[in-house]
Amino acid sequence: MSTFSDFRLDHRLEKAVQVAGYEKPTPIQKRTIPIILKGKDLIGTAQTGTGKTAAFVLPLLHSLMNRPNGHHKTRALIIAPTRELAEQTNNEIRKLSKFCNIRSVTVYGGVGMDAQERGLRKGVEVVVACPGRLIDHIERGTADLSRIEILVLDEADRMLDMGFLPSIKTILKHLPVNRQTMLFSATIPDAMSQLTYVMKQPERIDIDLKAPAKTVAHALYPCPQHLKTSLLLTLLDGPDTTSVLVFTRTRRRADRLAQQIDRKGFKVTALHSDKTQNQRQRSLDDFRRGHYDILVATDIAARGLDIADVTHVINYDVPDTADTYIHRIGRTGRAEREGDAMTLVTDEDSLVVRDIERSLGTHIERRALNQFDYTKPAPAMTSVTKRPPQQSFRPRRGGHSRAARR
Ligand code: AMP
């Protein structure tokens, strides 16, 4: 299966793949598309950025077209943890169903019910939904799931983390038992058995369970806590930083950091869950269009986002876990493009750094910037203790041109 035509997909889908500019299938597409086309259940472990969405959307659309039922009834349901992921998945569906007579709609909270209700009543074959709002529609009688043929649970580990298990179980009660079910997840924790037990002899596909996209260059930038912001601003001044995603641990920090970056004259916006859905979508669209060079985000807001051509992911705050690290940097080096993942680390972060290295199965290079003054003391009146640049990481001195980072 080295070309898309090997899958023998409907010619309208092949045409859409060409128009999308996908030249050859990615590894997950090569392995999952034939299984899904056979109608089998599937558990796939794959991070976002691997072409995972098209891996299930293409065979899903093919199956719907292959078994036409003449009515615009909801026949496929994709459940996603966040609104952004739902929108992104629907965009991929729109892109790939461009030449087919298949309609889709997104359903999630934080926006009015009416437009979604109209969409559902009009009759759509594919619904991409977040669990809570879908239940609202089921209760109102606007979503009829009695004819679902295909169910996809996307980012299932995230849905468990977010406490969606009871909602998903409620939704499952409204679906026909006779259906094809697919589950995608970055990891498969034990608790996942509470979802997978409904599947029928699922095939299991593992794509790079732990290793992030191979094209990402990783580096750690050790520095004292009080110098993190100025080190970040220096990194942002580096070459090719045209589309940078910066992660912070908290919403407040995301806003404050975006203001500080803005004051330095960069084009920056922030994305976090305190913002309204419209604000979030606008930030995201404007960043995608290149209106902003920098997007400062928290984990929840950025989970699973597909932002093409991110040149760098910078972890201003170290992620809490190795899994979160892998999710964050899934935003760069996507679909075989190159990207850089930089992480600012302080002494306090050494445990989680060790965890990340163990997960990746590799040592991450420590770097220091030649032109940066690591000895600058903490400003008076702050609670941060003065400290020389911490030594435990023994940063290697060097430039920070792209070449030097490799
Ligand atoms: P995903 O992992 O689904 O978030 O996809 C990541 C990005 O890769 C999206 O922008 C897709 O449009 C793109 N993509 C999916 N399949 C391919 C492919 N075969 N070749 C190139 N890009 C792809």
Residues whose N, C-alpha, C, O or C-beta is under 5 A from the ligand:
A	BS01	AMP	G21 Y22 E23 K24 P25 T26 Q47 T48 G49 T50 G51 K52 T53 A54 D306 A335
